[in-house]
Amino acid sequence: MKALIQRVRSASVTVDGETVGDIDRGLLVFLGVEKPDTQIIAQKLLNKILRYRIFNDAVGHMNRDVAQIGGSLLIVSQFTLAADTQKGLRPSFSSAMPPTDAEALYDFFVAEAALVRPVASGRFGADMQVSLINDGPVTFLLSAD
């Protein structure tokens, strides 16, 4: 499981012209689910995201996590994060979890996050348009390990 996280001032996701999720200050989380992923791995990655200190403290150092700044999460499924890009000029998605299983794990991740932070989400498998104001810009690619 991989998460591309971006520190944002605001972010939103729309499907067919309808806003299905939006947040103010917090983290935009693009979540990629791979074949070996489990609920345990999802919880481990979520804990890492929630505790990752990428928000500035009073002196401008990245020492605060999303809870410490009162931020929210916008979680968007992003199967392309599971792509193998090592060979050739076309990505392979053979390591991505099948959609039905991936959706269940994505839903689990969103539900677990909602237990501890305000959460908005995209719509799994939909053609989504994501808008954001990246704060920094600050972007990190995380995995559960």
N, C-alpha and C positions, 0 to 999 in steps of 0.2 A: 504494500500500500504506500502510495506517495501522495504528498500534499504540497502544492505550490501555494505558499501563503504570501499575501501582500498586505502591508500596513496601509489602511485607507482612511481617508477623511469621510468618504461615503462610497457606497457601491449599491448597484441594483441589477436585477436580472429580469428580462422580459421574455415572454413566449407569446407569439402571435399578437404582438402589440400590447399585451397585458403585463403589467408589473406583477410578478409572482413572489418577489422577495426584495427587500431593501434594508439597508442599515446606514447608520451614521458612522461615527468613529469606531474602528475595530479592525477585524481581519477578514479579508476575502480569502476563502479556502477553496482551491480547486483540488478535488479529490479523485485520484486514480486508483482503481481496485484491480489487483492482480490475482492470478489463479491460486496461489498458496495462502492468500489472506484469510483471516479468521476474525471473530469478534474480539479475541484477546489482542490481536495485532491492532485492530481498530481502536480499542481502548488505550493501548500504549501510545499510538500516534496522537490520539486526541489529547491525552495528558501532556504530551510533549508540546503540542500546539498551544494549549492553554497556559503552560508555564514558560513558554519561550519568551525571553525578555528582549523585545524589539521596539518598545516604546520608550521615549525619552523621559529621564528623570528631571529634576529641577535644574541640573547643570548641563543638560543636553546629552547625557550618556544613555545608551540603550540598556536600561536596568529595570524596566517595568514590564509586566506581562499584561495581557488583555483585561484581566479582572481588575488589576490595580488602576487601570485608567477608566474603568466602567464601560468598556467596549463590548461590542456585539460581534457575532460571526455571521457571515454569509457563506454558506456551503454550497458549492456547485459541482456536480459530477463532471469529470473530465477524463474520459477513457483514453485520450491520446497521451496522458502521462504514463500509461503502461506500454507505450510503443517501444519497440526495439529499433534503434536508429543506427546501429553499428555498421551495417552493410548496405551498400547501394544508396539509391536516391529516393527510395520509397519506404516508408515505415512499415514494420510488421507489427500486427496486434495479437500475435499468437500467445503472448504472455498475459493478455487481459482476461479477466474473469468473464465467463459467459453472462450476458445481460441479466437474466433472471436472478442468478445468484448475486451478481454485483449490485443490483438494485436493493436486494434484501440487506446486504452489508452496508450500503450507502444509507438506507433508511435507519439502520441500527446506529450508525455513526451520528446522524443528525439528531436522533432521539436522545442519545447519550449526552451530546453537547448541550441540548436544550435543558437538561437537568441542572446545569451549572451556569449557563450564560444565556442571554437573549440570542436567539438564533432565527435566521431567515434562510431559505434554501431555494435552489432552482428546482426544475422538474426533470427527474431522471430520464435520460434518453431523448429529451426534446431538443429542438433546434432553438438555442437560447442566445440572446444578445446580452452581453454583460457590459455595464458601464461602471466606471470607477474613477475616483480621484485618488491616485496612489500618493501616499504621504511619504515623501523622501526623494526619490522613490526607494522603497524598502521591499525587497522580494527575496524569499528563501525557498529552496526545495528541501523538504524534509521527508524522512522515512522513519518507520517505527524503531529501527535498530540504533 
